[in-house]
Every structure is written in C-alpha cells, then in structure tokens.
C-alpha cells in the first residue's frame, strides 16, 4: 500500500468503505499464503526420511553404578 502499485491505494481510499476493500485484499493474501504452506506440507508427506541417528532431544535414563551393561546396550541402540 505504501508504494501504491497500480494506483491500488488511490482506488481503496476513494471508496466509501475502504475497510471492506482492504479486508478483502488481506483475506485473499492470507488464503494464498496458507494454501501454499498446506501444499508444501502435503507434498512433503511422501518424502523419505534421512538415514542416520534420530534427530531431536535424546531420552534421559537414570542409572546406578552397577548398570553399566544396560547403559552400553542403550547407547548401542541409539
């Protein structure tokens, strides 16, 4: 609106109810952006997951001093 592309600002402000015209423009913009985000998410559903260790925070396991074999088994599994 600040750059006045195609004299759109002049058209909106010349109207009796500029809020409705501005609201319709914003509604169309929101629909366009949300549709592209949804389309991107849908197309990413079939993508294969990368191989390697799992991403994200690990799980904390409480262990005692005598639990070294269990700790090693958990370490090898992750």
N, C-alpha and C positions, 0 to 999 in steps of 0.2 A: 504494500500500500504506500510506503514511503517513496518508492521510485516512480509510482504512477504508470505502470506498464500498460500500454494500450488505452490510456485515459480511464482506467477502471475506477480509480479513486474519484475522479470527477463524476462519473456516472453514479457511483454509490452515494456520494454526498448530495447530488442533485435530486435524489429520490425523496419522497415524503417520509418514508420509513427506511432509513439506511441500515438500521439494526437487522432487519429481516434479510436484506441482501448480503450483509456481512456474515450473518449466521448461516445462510445457505452456502456461501463460499467456504466457511470454516468446516461445515458439516461434510461437504464434498472432499475437502482436504483430509479430514480425519478418516473417512471411509477409504480413500485411496491409500493412505499410509498403512492403515490396519489390514487392508486386503493384501498389500504386498508382504507384510510381515507374516500373515497367515499362509500365503502361498509359499513363501520361503520355508516355513516350518513344515508344511505338508511335503514339499519336495525333498526335505532333509530326512524324512522318515525312513526311506529305503536305503540310505547311505550306510555303508559298512562301518563298524566301529574300529578304531585303530587298534592294532595289536600291541601288546606290551602290558606293563603293570597297570592296575586300575588307577584312575585319576581321582583326586579328591582327598579328603582327610582320611587317615587310617583309623583303625579301631584300637582303642586302648584296652590292654589286657592286664589285669592285676596278676602278679605272680609272686611266689615266695622264693626264698633262696634255693630250695630244693627242686624247683620247677624248670630247670634249665632244658631238659629234653622237650617239654611241652612248648617252651619258648622257641626252641630251634625248629620244631615242627611248624609252628605258626609262621615263623619267619620264612621258611621254605615254601609254604603255601602261598604267601603274599609276595 
